[in-house]
Amino acid sequence: MLKSERLKEILQAVSTQKFVTVDELAKVLDVSNMTIRRDLNELAKSDKILRVHGGAQLISDQSKTEKSYKQKREIHGKEKIEIAKRACNLIQENESIYVGPGTTLELMVANLKLKHLRIVTNSLPVFEAARNNMNDYDLIMIGGSYRRISGAFLGALANAELKTMSFSIGFVGVNGIKNNALTTANLEEGQTEGIGLDHSQMKFVVADNSKLNHSDFHQFYDLNDVDGLITNRGIDPEVEKHYSQYTTVYK
């Protein structure tokens, strides 16, 4: 079977079943799993499918509206906990850290075991998670215009405050990463996160593997300019290799 015919068969399968696995496609098309992974990555790069762990799913199956932080808490919970604990290991005692909005970052600050930290955030849910941590951290809440859907404070006031500060490490979440582009749903929220990263000596982005090869409305930062992408162990080897050309992948 020609490659063009194989790609058409894959698209038809994804369109009909909404989700297909690499194993299923390899068996039906009588090719290796590696060949199917290459085909899926090619289709994902052209925005014809959404690449997910173990297979692919229909892009139109994804919600076109941004989910609230409460809804996001229910998605990929196991992966987020894994990533959050890995991120905790990058932090050392007595550091000042910037933590942007995101449910994985809520879990990160909730799981911190260090005794002495300064945590600065513009996310109300992250602030609450840090406040409820058993350790008595020095917490700073950045003010600004409140965006209810994400629980983040942003805009001119938030940006001005962040520009006066310096951090040992900055952590941000994303709605999607496509090649070198870190993307989010809201321009102002992305701008505020970008300033937090700019004022951090070390910069990290946290994203479970479902966010990879997927983009949202606004590109707010370049993956080449961060020190690491922290993701879960379920990342496809070829996807990991692709993103390793932009930054260090921690999994």
KEKE-3310 file (N, C-alpha, C; in steps of 0.2 Angstrom, whole numbers, plus 5000, padded with zeros to 4 digits):
npx = (5004:5003:5010:5002:4989:4989:4988:4976:4968:4970:4965:4952:4949:4951:4941:4929:4929:4933:4943:4958:4970:4988:4992:4980:4979:4991:4989:4978:4982:4993:5007:5022:5022:5030:5030:5016:5016:5025:5017:5006:5011:5015:5002:4997:5005:5001:4989:4978:4974:4973:4986:4988:4993:4997:4989:4978:4966:4951:4951:4940:4933:4938:4934:4929:4928:4936:4941:4936:4947:4942:4936:4947:4954:4949:4954:4966:4972:4981:4993:4996:4999:5010:5019:5019:5025:5038:5042:5043:5055:5065:5066:5074:5079:5075:5073:5066:5052:5042:5026:5014:4997:4987:4982:4991:5001:4995:4995:5008:5013:5006:5012:5024:5038:5049:5056:5058:5053:5050:5035:5028:5014:5001:4990:4975:4970:4982:4988:4980:4982:4995:4994:4988:4997:5007:5018:5025:5026:5033:5022:5017:5004:5000:4992:4978:4968:4955:4953:4940:4938:4950:4955:4965:4975:4979:4985:4989:4992:4996:5007:5016:5019:5026:5037:5045:5052:5063:5066:5072:5067:5055:5039:5027:5011:5002:4990:4993:5006:5015:5027:5039:5031:5023:5007:4992:4975:4971:4976:4981:4983:4994:5004:5006:5011:5023:5031:5033:5041:5052:5058:5064:5078:5079:5069:5054:5042:5026:5018:5006:5007:4996:4995:5004:5009:4998:4989:4984:4975:4984:5001:5013:5026:5043:5048:5061:5067:5065:5071:5067:5055:5043:5036:5025:5029:5022:5024:5026:5039:5044:5038:5044:5057:5056:5053:5064:5073:5071:5071:5076:5069:5060:5055)
npy = (4994:5011:5026:5037:5031:5024:5035:5040:5030:5029:5042:5040:5030:5036:5047:5039:5031:5040:5038:5030:5017:5014:5001:4995:5001:4997:4983:4982:4989:4982:4985:4991:4996:5007:5013:5017:5026:5036:5040:5045:5056:5064:5067:5074:5085:5092:5096:5087:5077:5074:5070:5058:5049:5033:5033:5041:5054:5062:5079:5087:5082:5088:5100:5116:5127:5135:5126:5127:5130:5121:5111:5106:5100:5088:5080:5069:5066:5057:5058:5071:5072:5064:5073:5084:5080:5077:5090:5096:5091:5099:5110:5119:5122:5137:5145:5157:5156:5158:5154:5150:5150:5135:5118:5107:5114:5118:5106:5104:5113:5109:5097:5100:5098:5104:5115:5129:5142:5155:5159:5165:5170:5172:5166:5162:5148:5141:5149:5146:5132:5132:5139:5130:5120:5110:5116:5132:5143:5158:5167:5176:5185:5190:5204:5211:5211:5200:5184:5174:5161:5154:5157:5166:5181:5195:5207:5225:5229:5217:5213:5224:5222:5210:5213:5219:5210:5196:5179:5162:5151:5148:5143:5137:5133:5127:5128:5121:5114:5117:5112:5124:5133:5139:5139:5147:5151:5164:5180:5191:5183:5175:5185:5189:5177:5176:5186:5183:5171:5178:5184:5175:5164:5151:5142:5133:5123:5115:5101:5088:5074:5075:5088:5090:5094:5101:5116:5132:5148:5159:5162:5163:5161:5155:5138:5136:5145:5141:5131:5118:5105:5098:5083:5068:5051:5044:5049:5048:5040:5046:5058:5064:5064:5073:5085:5087:5093:5106:5109:5103:5088:5082:5068)
npz = (5000:4996:5003:5003:5002:5013:5023:5020:5024:5037:5041:5038:5047:5060:5058:5058:5070:5080:5090:5088:5091:5090:5089:5084:5071:5065:5064:5056:5044:5041:5044:5053:5070:5072:5059:5058:5069:5064:5053:5060:5067:5056:5051:5062:5063:5052:5056:5055:5063:5081:5090:5102:5118:5113:5102:5091:5089:5084:5079:5079:5089:5100:5113:5108:5116:5129:5143:5161:5175:5185:5178:5171:5181:5182:5171:5164:5177:5183:5176:5178:5192:5192:5184:5192:5204:5198:5194:5207:5211:5205:5212:5225:5243:5250:5238:5227:5218:5203:5200:5188:5182:5182:5183:5185:5191:5202:5209:5210:5219:5230:5233:5237:5248:5253:5266:5266:5256:5244:5236:5222:5214:5201:5201:5208:5212:5213:5223:5234:5235:5239:5251:5258:5260:5271:5275:5280:5270:5262:5254:5240:5232:5216:5211:5200:5185:5187:5180:5178:5172:5172:5184:5186:5189:5180:5167:5166:5180:5186:5177:5179:5193:5192:5185:5193:5201:5204:5200:5206:5199:5186:5183:5171:5164:5150:5136:5125:5115:5100:5090:5092:5099:5113:5119:5123:5128:5130:5127:5136:5147:5143:5141:5154:5160:5152:5156:5169:5166:5159:5170:5177:5182:5179:5168:5166:5158:5161:5155:5151:5140:5131:5127:5118:5101:5099:5097:5103:5104:5106:5105:5117:5121:5117:5115:5113:5122:5135:5149:5151:5147:5156:5157:5156:5158:5148:5135:5118:5110:5098:5097:5109:5105:5094:5102:5109:5102:5104:5117:5134:5138:5152:5160)
capx = (5000:5006:5010:4996:4983:4989:4986:4969:4965:4971:4961:4945:4948:4950:4935:4924:4930:4934:4949:4961:4976:4993:4991:4974:4980:4996:4986:4973:4986:4999:5013:5024:5020:5034:5027:5010:5018:5027:5011:5001:5015:5014:4995:4996:5009:4996:4982:4972:4972:4976:4991:4988:4997:4995:4986:4976:4959:4948:4952:4934:4931:4940:4930:4931:4928:4941:4938:4938:4952:4939:4935:4954:4956:4946:4957:4973:4974:4987:4998:4997:5002:5017:5022:5019:5030:5044:5043:5045:5062:5069:5066:5079:5077:5076:5073:5060:5049:5036:5021:5009:4991:4987:4980:4997:5005:4992:4997:5015:5014:5003:5016:5031:5041:5054:5053:5058:5052:5046:5031:5025:5009:4996:4984:4971:4970:4989:4989:4976:4985:5001:4992:4985:5003:5008:5024:5024:5030:5032:5018:5015:4999:5000:4985:4977:4961:4953:4950:4937:4939:4957:4957:4972:4975:4983:4984:4994:4994:5000:5013:5020:5022:5031:5043:5050:5054:5067:5065:5076:5064:5048:5035:5021:5007:5000:4985:4996:5013:5016:5034:5042:5026:5019:5001:4987:4969:4970:4982:4984:4986:5000:5008:5008:5016:5029:5035:5036:5047:5057:5062:5066:5084:5078:5062:5051:5035:5024:5012:5005:5008:4990:4996:5010:5007:4992:4990:4978:4974:4990:5008:5016:5033:5046:5051:5069:5069:5065:5076:5065:5048:5042:5030:5024:5032:5018:5025:5028:5047:5046:5036:5049:5063:5054:5053:5070:5077:5070:5073:5077:5063:5060:5049)
capy = (5000:5017:5030:5041:5027:5023:5040:5041:5025:5032:5047:5037:5026:5041:5050:5034:5028:5045:5037:5023:5015:5012:4994:4993:5003:4993:4977:4983:4991:4977:4988:4991:5001:5013:5016:5020:5032:5041:5043:5049:5062:5068:5070:5079:5091:5096:5097:5083:5073:5075:5064:5057:5043:5027:5033:5047:5056:5067:5085:5090:5079:5092:5106:5123:5132:5134:5123:5131:5126:5116:5105:5104:5096:5081:5077:5067:5067:5053:5061:5078:5071:5062:5078:5089:5078:5078:5097:5098:5089:5104:5116:5118:5126:5145:5148:5161:5153:5160:5149:5153:5147:5128:5113:5103:5118:5117:5099:5104:5117:5105:5092:5102:5095:5109:5119:5136:5144:5160:5157:5171:5167:5176:5161:5161:5141:5140:5152:5142:5126:5133:5141:5124:5116:5110:5120:5139:5146:5165:5168:5183:5184:5195:5206:5213:5209:5193:5180:5168:5154:5151:5159:5170:5188:5197:5213:5229:5228:5210:5214:5229:5219:5205:5216:5222:5204:5191:5172:5157:5146:5150:5137:5139:5128:5129:5124:5117:5116:5115:5113:5128:5138:5138:5143:5148:5153:5171:5184:5194:5178:5173:5190:5189:5171:5177:5191:5178:5167:5182:5187:5169:5162:5145:5142:5127:5122:5108:5099:5081:5073:5076:5095:5091:5094:5104:5123:5136:5154:5164:5160:5168:5160:5150:5133:5136:5149:5138:5126:5111:5103:5093:5079:5062:5045:5041:5052:5044:5041:5050:5065:5066:5066:5080:5091:5087:5097:5113:5110:5097:5085:5079:5063)
capz = (5000:4995:5009:5002:5003:5020:5027:5019:5028:5044:5042:5038:5053:5065:5057:5060:5077:5084:5093:5086:5094:5085:5088:5079:5064:5062:5062:5050:5038:5040:5044:5059:5074:5070:5053:5060:5073:5059:5049:5064:5068:5050:5051:5067:5061:5047:5060:5053:5069:5087:5093:5110:5120:5111:5096:5088:5089:5079:5081:5080:5095:5106:5114:5105:5121:5134:5150:5167:5179:5189:5173:5169:5186:5181:5165:5165:5184:5185:5172:5181:5198:5190:5182:5197:5208:5195:5195:5214:5212:5202:5217:5231:5248:5250:5232:5226:5212:5200:5197:5184:5182:5179:5188:5186:5195:5209:5212:5212:5226:5235:5235:5239:5254:5256:5272:5266:5249:5243:5231:5219:5209:5199:5201:5215:5214:5215:5230:5239:5236:5242:5257:5262:5261:5278:5276:5281:5264:5261:5249:5237:5227:5212:5209:5193:5183:5188:5174:5182:5169:5174:5191:5186:5189:5174:5164:5167:5187:5187:5174:5182:5199:5191:5182:5199:5204:5201:5203:5204:5194:5184:5180:5168:5161:5143:5133:5119:5112:5093:5088:5097:5101:5119:5117:5128:5125:5131:5125:5142:5152:5140:5142:5161:5161:5148:5160:5174:5164:5158:5176:5181:5180:5176:5165:5164:5156:5162:5150:5149:5133:5127:5125:5113:5094:5099:5098:5105:5101:5107:5106:5122:5122:5113:5118:5113:5127:5141:5151:5151:5146:5161:5155:5159:5155:5142:5129:5112:5109:5092:5100:5113:5100:5091:5106:5112:5098:5106:5124:5137:5140:5158:5160)
cpx = (5004:5005:5003:4990:4983:4986:4979:4965:4965:4966:4953:4944:4947:4943:4929:4924:4931:4941:4952:4968:4982:4993:4986:4976:4986:4994:4982:4977:4992:5005:5016:5022:5024:5032:5021:5012:5021:5021:5007:5005:5014:5007:4994:4999:5005:4990:4976:4970:4975:4980:4990:4991:4993:4991:4984:4968:4957:4948:4945:4930:4933:4935:4933:4931:4933:4938:4940:4943:4948:4938:4942:4956:4954:4950:4964:4976:4980:4993:5001:5001:5009:5021:5024:5025:5037:5046:5046:5052:5067:5070:5071:5077:5079:5076:5066:5058:5043:5032:5015:5002:4991:4986:4986:5001:5002:4994:5004:5016:5011:5007:5023:5032:5046:5051:5053:5058:5049:5042:5027:5020:5004:4989:4981:4971:4977:4990:4986:4979:4992:5000:4991:4991:5005:5014:5022:5028:5028:5028:5016:5010:4999:4993:4984:4970:4960:4950:4947:4938:4945:4959:4964:4970:4980:4982:4990:4996:4998:5007:5018:5023:5027:5037:5048:5053:5059:5066:5071:5074:5057:5045:5028:5017:5005:4994:4987:5003:5013:5022:5037:5037:5023:5013:4996:4980:4968:4977:4985:4986:4993:5005:5011:5013:5022:5033:5037:5042:5053:5061:5064:5073:5083:5070:5060:5044:5032:5018:5012:5006:5002:4991:5000:5007:5000:4993:4984:4979:4981:4996:5011:5023:5036:5049:5058:5071:5068:5070:5074:5057:5047:5035:5029:5028:5029:5020:5028:5035:5048:5044:5042:5055:5062:5055:5060:5075:5076:5072:5074:5070:5064:5054:5051)
cpy = (5006:5021:5034:5038:5026:5028:5042:5036:5027:5037:5045:5034:5031:5045:5046:5033:5034:5045:5030:5023:5014:5005:4992:4995:4999:4986:4977:4984:4986:4980:4988:4996:5008:5016:5020:5027:5038:5044:5047:5056:5067:5071:5075:5085:5095:5097:5094:5079:5076:5069:5064:5050:5037:5027:5040:5048:5061:5074:5089:5088:5084:5098:5112:5128:5130:5131:5127:5126:5120:5110:5102:5099:5089:5077:5075:5068:5063:5056:5068:5077:5069:5068:5083:5087:5078:5086:5099:5096:5094:5110:5114:5123:5133:5148:5152:5159:5157:5154:5152:5149:5140:5123:5108:5107:5118:5111:5100:5108:5113:5100:5094:5100:5100:5113:5127:5139:5151:5159:5163:5168:5173:5172:5160:5153:5139:5143:5148:5135:5126:5135:5135:5119:5116:5115:5128:5143:5154:5166:5175:5182:5191:5197:5208:5211:5202:5190:5174:5161:5150:5152:5163:5178:5190:5204:5218:5229:5222:5211:5218:5226:5214:5207:5219:5216:5200:5184:5167:5152:5149:5144:5140:5133:5131:5125:5120:5119:5113:5117:5118:5133:5135:5142:5142:5151:5161:5175:5187:5189:5176:5178:5190:5183:5173:5181:5187:5174:5172:5184:5181:5166:5155:5144:5135:5127:5115:5107:5091:5080:5074:5084:5096:5090:5096:5112:5126:5143:5158:5161:5165:5167:5155:5145:5133:5140:5147:5132:5119:5111:5097:5089:5072:5056:5042:5044:5048:5045:5046:5057:5068:5068:5072:5086:5092:5092:5105:5114:5103:5094:5081:5074:5057)
cpz = (5000:5002:5009:5004:5010:5025:5026:5023:5035:5046:5043:5045:5059:5064:5060:5067:5082:5088:5090:5089:5088:5084:5083:5072:5061:5060:5056:5043:5037:5039:5051:5063:5073:5064:5055:5064:5069:5055:5054:5066:5062:5050:5056:5066:5056:5050:5057:5058:5075:5089:5100:5111:5117:5104:5093:5089:5085:5082:5083:5086:5101:5107:5111:5110:5126:5141:5156:5171:5183:5184:5171:5175:5185:5175:5166:5172:5186:5182:5176:5188:5197:5188:5188:5202:5205:5195:5202:5215:5209:5207:5223:5237:5247:5243:5232:5219:5210:5198:5194:5185:5179:5184:5189:5191:5202:5213:5214:5218:5231:5238:5237:5247:5257:5261:5271:5258:5249:5236:5228:5214:5207:5199:5208:5217:5216:5222:5235:5240:5240:5250:5262:5263:5268:5280:5276:5276:5264:5254:5246:5232:5223:5210:5202:5192:5184:5182:5177:5179:5171:5181:5192:5186:5184:5172:5167:5175:5188:5184:5177:5189:5197:5188:5187:5202:5200:5204:5201:5198:5193:5181:5177:5165:5154:5141:5127:5118:5105:5091:5093:5100:5107:5118:5123:5125:5126:5131:5132:5147:5150:5142:5149:5162:5158:5153:5166:5172:5162:5164:5180:5178:5176:5174:5163:5162:5158:5158:5150:5142:5128:5124:5119:5106:5094:5100:5100:5102:5101:5109:5111:5123:5118:5117:5118:5119:5134:5143:5151:5150:5151:5159:5158:5155:5149:5136:5124:5111:5103:5094:5104:5109:5097:5095:5109:5108:5100:5113:5128:5140:5147:5159:5165)
residu = (MET:LEU:LYS:SER:GLU:ARG:LEU:LYS:GLU:ILE:LEU:GLN:ALA:VAL:SER:THR:GLN:LYS:PHE:VAL:THR:VAL:ASP:GLU:LEU:ALA:LYS:VAL:LEU:ASP:VAL:SER:ASN:MET:THR:ILE:ARG:ARG:ASP:LEU:ASN:GLU:LEU:ALA:LYS:SER:ASP:LYS:ILE:LEU:ARG:VAL:HIS:GLY:GLY:ALA:GLN:LEU:ILE:SER:ASP:GLN:SER:LYS:THR:GLU:LYS:SER:TYR:LYS:GLN:LYS:ARG:GLU:ILE:HIS:GLY:LYS:GLU:LYS:ILE:GLU:ILE:ALA:LYS:ARG:ALA:CYS:ASN:LEU:ILE:GLN:GLU:ASN:GLU:SER:ILE:TYR:VAL:GLY:PRO:GLY:THR:THR:LEU:GLU:LEU:MET:VAL:ALA:ASN:LEU:LYS:LEU:LYS:HIS:LEU:ARG:ILE:VAL:THR:ASN:SER:LEU:PRO:VAL:PHE:GLU:ALA:ALA:ARG:ASN:ASN:MET:ASN:ASP:TYR:ASP:LEU:ILE:MET:ILE:GLY:GLY:SER:TYR:ARG:ARG:ILE:SER:GLY:ALA:PHE:LEU:GLY:ALA:LEU:ALA:ASN:ALA:GLU:LEU:LYS:THR:MET:SER:PHE:SER:ILE:GLY:PHE:VAL:GLY:VAL:ASN:GLY:ILE:LYS:ASN:ASN:ALA:LEU:THR:THR:ALA:ASN:LEU:GLU:GLU:GLY:GLN:THR:GLU:GLY:ILE:GLY:LEU:ASP:HIS:SER:GLN:MET:LYS:PHE:VAL:VAL:ALA:ASP:ASN:SER:LYS:LEU:ASN:HIS:SER:ASP:PHE:HIS:GLN:PHE:TYR:ASP:LEU:ASN:ASP:VAL:ASP:GLY:LEU:ILE:THR:ASN:ARG:GLY:ILE:ASP:PRO:GLU:VAL:GLU:LYS:HIS:TYR:SER:GLN:TYR:THR:THR:VAL:TYR:LYS)
# end
